[in-house]
Amino acid sequence: MKRSILVLATAIFTIGGVSTGVALVQIYQMDNFQKSLSIETLRLKTPQHSVSKFAPIKLGEIIGIISIPKLSVEYPIVQGTDNESLKHGVGHYVDSVMPGVKDNSVLSGHRDSVFSKLGQLKAGDLVIVQTGDGRFTYLVRTTRIVMADDRTVIVPTPTAVLTLSTCYPFHYIGSAPKRFIVSADLITQ
């Protein structure tokens, strides 16, 4: 009986240690990823060439920079929301308009990297997007949580709107069932 309890306790202790180790490695990797994106953003500061809202853009191409003053973050924006594109920054949903254009411009990022603090945004906060077409300042109107398959976040809008999207809950293990959405209105360009 004592041996069974000792084996069980050892197993539980080992599982706990391994789980803690995995979590620490993930935190270390996320921190390094964010630092590398910050360095990349500082190097770029503005797109290497003008990406016009009317020119075709290749997947993975850098189209601008997003700054969120309240969160003290600044990241490159790349064309596309596929996994490869999202490794390099915040992704622009290809079927949406470019930032600054009248309609819904949709940007997505991973919850465990570029948009890890997105849940801290509230109505009244600012989001700034710099592209080859100009500097666009948006005012956060609302935040909400929707199911992962909710397509209402990408519908056209009558005014210039910026929609930010990331998986939710933020600390969920595996494929998250919901999305955290930030809707912001263009106030200056």
N, C-alpha and C positions, 0 to 999 in steps of 0.2 A: 504494500500500500504506500509506504514512504517513498519507494522507488518510483511509483507511478506519479506521485505528486511532484517529485524532484524532476522527472522527465517533462511533465506538463509545464512546470514553472520555467525550466530551461527553454522549452519551445516558445513560450510566451515572451520571455525575455529576448530571445533571439529574433523573433518576428518584430518586436518593438524596436530593437536596435537597427534592423534592416530598414524598417519603415522610416525611422528617423534619418538614417543615412541617405535614403532615396530623396526625402524631402529637402535635406540640406544641399544635395547635389542639384536639385531643380532650382532652388533659390539662388545658388551660385551661378548656374547657367543663365537664369533670367537676368540677374544683375549684370553679368558680362554682356548679354545681348543688348540690354538697354544702354550700357556704356558704349558699345560699338556703334549703335544707332545714333547716339548723341554725338560721337566723334564724326560720324558720316554727315550728320546734319550741319555741324559746325564747318566741315570742309566745304559743303555745298552752299549753304546759306541762301542761295537762290538757285533755281534750276540752271544746269549747265548751258542750256539753250532755251529759247522761248518755245513753249509748248502751247500752241494756239488752240482755242476751244473748237476750231474748225479743222485742224490738221489730224490725220490719223496718228494714233499713238500705239506703240508696241507694248505688249504685256511686259511688266517689270521695269519699264522706263520711268525714271523719276520725273514727276510732273509738278512738284512743288514741295512746300513745307507747311506742316500744321503746327501751330503753337497754342498751348492752352495755359495762359498765365496763372490761373488759380492752382494748377497742378505743377507749375514750373517745369513743363515738358515741351519739347520741340522735336519733331520727327519728320523724316522725308515721307512724301506721299508718292506711291508708285501706282502705275496703271495695272489694275487687276486685283482680284481678291482670291486668287488661287493660292495654294500653300506656298509655292515657290516665291510668288510676289510678296506675300505677307512676311517672309523671312527678312525682307529688306526695308520694312516700314509699314505705314498705314496704307491700305489698299483702296483705290478708287474703283467703285463698281462700274464696270464698262458700259452698262446699259443706262447709266444716269449721266446727267449733264456735268460739265466741268464746274468747279466752284466759281461763284460769281455770276453764273448765268441764271436767268429766270426759269425756275423749275426745281426739282429735287436732286441735289448732288449728294450721293451716298458714299461714305467712307467707312471702312471696316478695319478692325485690328484685333489681334489676339488678346484675350483677357489676362494672360499670364506674361505679357510683355508690354507693348506700346499702350494698350488701354487698360492696364491693371488698376489704375486709379480713377477710371471713368465714372465710377459710382459716386465719387465725391462732388461731381458737378451738380449745380442747382440752377433753377431759373434765375436769370440775371447775370450769370457768368459769361465771359467772353471766350470765343474761339477765333483764332486768326489763321487765315490760309493765304500763303504767298505762292503765286504761280507766275509764269511768264506773262500772263495777262493782267497782273496787278496784285494788290493786297486787298483782301476781303475780310471784313470784321463781321462776325456773327454774334448775336445775343441768344443765349440759351433760353428757349421758351418752356420746354417740358422735358422730363425724363419719364420713361416707362419701361415696363418689362412685358415682353410678348413671347409667345411660343416660337420655337425655332423655325417653323414652317409658315409663319405669318408674313405674307407678302405685302401687307398694307404699308410697310415701312419704305417700300421702293416705288410707290405710286407717284405719278406726276403731281406737281403742286402749282398753283397759279402765281406764286411769288418765288423769289430765290430763297431756298431753304437748304440747310446743311443737315444731313442725317448721319449721326455717328452710331455704329453698331458693333457690339462685341458679345461674346457668349456669356451666359449667366446661368447659375451663380458663379461669382468670380473665383471661388476656391473649390469648385466641383472637380472631382476626379473622373476623368473620362469625357465623353462627348456630352456637353451641356444641353439640357432640354429647352432652354429659353435663351432670349436675347435681351440685353440691356440697350435701350435706344435713347439717344439724345437728339432732340429736334431744336434747331437754332435758326433764327431769321437773320438775313443779311441786313446790316444797318449802315455800313459804309463800304465804299469801294474806291 
